[in-house]
Amino acid sequence: MRRGIEGKVAIVGVAESDRIGRVPDVPAILLHAQAARTALAEAGLKREDVDGLFTAGVSTLELGEYLGIEPVYTDGTAVGGSSFVIHIAHAALAIMNGWCEVALITHGESGRSRVGMPARATAPDSLASQFEVPYGIPQPVGAYAMACTRHMAEYGTTHEQLAEIAVSTRKWATLNPKAMMRDPITVEDVLNARPITYPFTLLDCCLVTDAGGAVVLTSTERARDCRQTPVAVLGVGESHDHSLISQMPSMTSFAAKTSGRRAFEMAGVRHDELDLAMIYDSFTYTVLLTLEELGFCAKGEGGEFVSGGRTAPGGPFPMNTNGGGLSYNHPGMYGIFAIIEAVRQLRHDYADQGIRQVKDAKLAVVHGTGGVLSSAGTAILARA
C-alpha cells in the first residue's frame, strides 16, 4: 500500500509551551502560541514561512488570527487525542501535493487550571447525554475501565500487569526534569493507590495538566536548510470505529488495528526494526490494548508483553520515554507530546544524558488514541 509519502516530508521543529504542569496564569491559546514560537525558532523558520495550519480543540480561524498567520491550507480535524498524529498524515499530503510548504501543528490546553477553556458540560441533546450519561458511567475513566474489565475476563490480564506499565513509565519520568510526577513507584504502590473506577487506581490514570505543544513540517528538500536534524515521515494511518463506548464493536479491539496496519505497510518496516514506541497512555489499559492492536504481540498477550520491566529504561522495548501521559504531562489531548518526544529521541537530543537517550535510535512508532478508544492515528518516523 505504498503511496509515495515515505521520506518526502520531514519534521524540522518541535516544542512544548514555556511551562507545563500547573500554569494557572496562562490561557490555552497562549500555550499554543508559546509552543509554536519555540518550534519555529528551533527549525530556523519564521511565522511568515507558515502557510499550513493544523490544530484541534480550537478553530484554526481563531488560532490563525491569534498567531497572525493567513494559511493557504487549514485543517481542524478533531477526533480527540489522536488528532495531532493524524495531522502529520494530512500535513504530509498537503506538502507533497504543493498545497502548502511549511505546516504548523499546534495544541494548547489548560486542562488543569481551565484558563480560556470551554465548560466541560456535555450538550443535553448529544448522543452521550441521551444514551449514556443518564446511566451514570463516569467519563472517560468509566468507559476505559469497562473495556479493561472485558479484556481481563477474556484473557486473564491482571492488575499487576497493568501496574507494570505505570511503574516503567514512571522510571522514564524520573529522568525527565519536565515530568510532573518523578518519584519512583512500585507495582504495590499502583495496586494500593486510591481506587478510581475498577480496576483502575489513581496511578493507572493519566495526569491532568496545563500544556501546549507544536510540530513543524516541510519537504525533505527544504528541511536540509533548517537548523535541526530532520525526522522523516515514512508511514501514516488513521481510523475510528465508534463514538460512544456502548457502541464499541469490541472492547478488546479498536481502530489502532487499522491505522497501524496502514502505517507499517506504507513505511515498509517491520515491528522488530523499531527502536522506540510512543504509545498514547491515557490509562494503563490504553497502552496494553494498543500494543496488541499494532501487532507487537498477539491478542491477549499484552499483559505478558509489558511485564518484567520490558518497557522501562534499559529494557528491550523502550516506550513512552518522556514519562508519558501517566507521569510527564497530559492536558486532555496528549498525542502531540508523543510526537515531540519521538522526534527528540530520533535526533539524539539526549545523547549526553545517559540512559535517557535510546541508543542509536533510528526508527519510531507514534500512536495516538482519541475519545473512548474511539479514534486512532499512527505514524512511523525515521532519523533522516
Secondary structure, 3 states (H helix, E strand, C coil): CCCCCCCCEEEEEEEECCCCECCCCCCHHHHHHHHHHHHHHHHCCCHHHCCEEEECCCCHHHHHHHHCCCCCEEECCCCHHHHHHHHHHHHHHHHHCCCCCEEEEEEEEECCCCCCCCCCCCCCCCHHHHHCHHHCCCCCHHHHHHHHHHHHHHHCCCHHHHHHHHHHHHHHHCCCCCCCCCCCCCHHHHHHCCEEECCEEHHHECCCCEEEEEEEEEEHHHHCCCCCCCEEEEEEEEEECCCCHHHCCECCECCHHHHHHHHHHHHCCCHHHCCEEEECCCEHHHHHHHHHHHCCCCCCCHHHHCCCCCCCCCCCCCECCCCHHHHHCCCCCCHHHHHHHHHHHHHCCCCCCHHHCCCCCCEEEEEEEECCCCEEEEEEEEEC
